[in-house]
Amino acid sequence: MLLKLAEELPLGAPVAEVWKLLRDTSRLTSLLPGVESVSPLLDEGKEAYAAKVTDKIGPFKITMNLEVRVTETIEPSLLKASLKGADSMSLNRMTGSMQVALNPVESGTQMHFEASIEVLGKLATLGAVPIRRRTSQVFAEFARNIQGQFATPMESAQDAQKS
């Protein structure tokens, strides 16, 4: 099953600040729901990470070990990566690619995120609807977390009052 995701995210910060967040692996991954751990892989001349991610989709609670490889960077505007991984018994697998593009706009930065992920195994038997729904929920939470990194104290107080 192939999942495609494309999102636009307005951020109230200059491109250079958003780029710093993208390149700070521990800070960025702390904003991603379900990420339990991330560690650099020793792969000479390449930037790669091992990540452990857990989530619940439908009746399944899945923990996957992923390998994320940065395949291209154009500072401070483009980051591309590939990912692949499986659960401990290889009953569920995924491969894919993602890219984040940053563009300056009057109010700060426009982040454009795209991902194309193939899900294989038992998880794929759930079908596209619940997986897409959960993926959208996770991305929405991630987007709120990123936006929160760049909110002014006044905006944060207003958001807290709305909740």
N, C-alpha and C positions, 0 to 999 in steps of 0.2 A: 504494500500500500504506500502510495506516494503522498506526502504532505507538503504543500507549498504555503508559505506564509510571507506576506509583505505588509509592512506597517510603516507609517510615518509618525514621528514623535517630535513635537516641538519642545525645545529645552531653553530655559531662560539663562543661558550661559554662553560665553564665547566658544568658538570651535576649539581653541587651544585647551580650555578647561575640560571640555567633553572628551577630547582626545586623551588627556591625562587619565581620565577615568577608564577609558577603554584599554589603556596600556598598563593599568595597575590591576594585575590579575586577581590578587586576593580581594581587593575592594570591589571589583566588578562582580566576581563570582559570589560574594557575600550578598549581592542584590538579587541573585537568581534563586527562585524557590526550588527546593529539593536538592541543592548541591551540598553534599556532605563533606567532600574534601577535594582539593586540587593540589597537584604537585607537578613541578617541571620534570619533563623527561630529558634524559641526557642523550641528545641526538645531535652530533656535531654539525654546526652550521645551520641548524633548523630550530625553530621555536615550536615546542610541542609540550602538551600537558596531559597528565592522567587525571581523570575526574571520576568521582563516584557520585551518582545521582539516584535519588529514590523518589518515587511518586506513586500515587494510587490512581488508577484509571479503571472505572467500573469496579468489578470484583477483584481486580489484580493489584497487588502491591508489588512494585517492581524496583529492583536495585540494579542499575547498569553501571558497568565500568566502561568509561569512554576514553578515547584518545582524541584529543583536539590538536590539530596542526595548523598553525598560522601559515597560510600559503602566499599571502601578498599583503604588504602594507605600503601605503603612500601617505606619509605624514603630512599634514594632520587630517586627512580627509577620507581614507579608505582602509578598511581592514577586512581581509577575506580569510576564511578558515574552512578546513574539512574536518569531519568528525565521523568516527565509527566506534562501535562497541557492541557489547552483549551482556546479558546477565550471566551469573556464575555457571549456569548449566547450558548456556547458548540456546535456550528455548526462545528467547527474544533477542533480536538483533536490530541494529539501525546503522545506516550510513547516510552521509549527506554533506551539504556545504551550506555556508552562510556568509553573508557579507553585510557590513555596516558602512554606510557612506554618510559623511557629515558635510553639510552645506551651511555657510553663514547666511543668516537672514536678519532683518532689522531687529527682531526681538531676541536674538541670540543664535541658536543653532537648530537646524532641521536635521534630525537623524532619520535616515532611511534604512530599514532593516529588511533583509530578505533571507529566507531559508528554504531549502529543498531537502526533505528528509524522507528516506525510504525506511519503513518499519516492516520487519519480517518476523515470522514466528507466531506464537500464541497470541501475543498482543494484537497482531494484525487481524485475528479472527473476531475481535470486538467490532470491527468495522470502522469506517471513516468518521461517522458522526460523533461518537463519544471521544475518539482520539482528537479530532479537530476541536471539539468543545473544550477538552482539557488543555490542549495546546494553547488555545486562545485565552483561557483563564490564566495560565501560567505566564504567558507573555504580557497580559494586562497588568498582572501583579509586578512583573519585572519592570514594565514601563513606569508604573507609579513609583517604584523604588528608585529608578534612575531620575525621574523628574524631582523626587524628593531631595536628591543630592544637590540640586541646583535651585531649590526654592529659597526665597528670602525668608527671614524670620517672620515677617508680616504675613506672607503667603502661607507659611506653615501653620501659623496661629489661626488664620481664616479657614484653612482646610480642616483643622482639628475641630473647629466650631461646627462645621458642616456635618461631620461624622456623627 
